[in-house]
């Protein structure tokens, strides 16, 4: 397998509602696409113009889950 760098949204296309970072990374939990802010490590689901934070325990397929849990004190 080859390592493929995760796609990054165009700068400014989406802004983290928690910290204001405007570079978000598209990630998948295995079913849906979410957007990870690597500044505050908040993951967002975006749908119909709304952003909703994703609870950390609900990300079974996300490759960033271990790092997210480590940075945020687990859950």
Buried (B, 14 or more C-beta within 10 A) or exposed (E): EEEEEEEBBEEEEBBBBBEEBBBBBBBEBEEEEBBBBBBBBBBBBBEEEEBEBBEBEEBEEBEBBEEBBEEEEEE
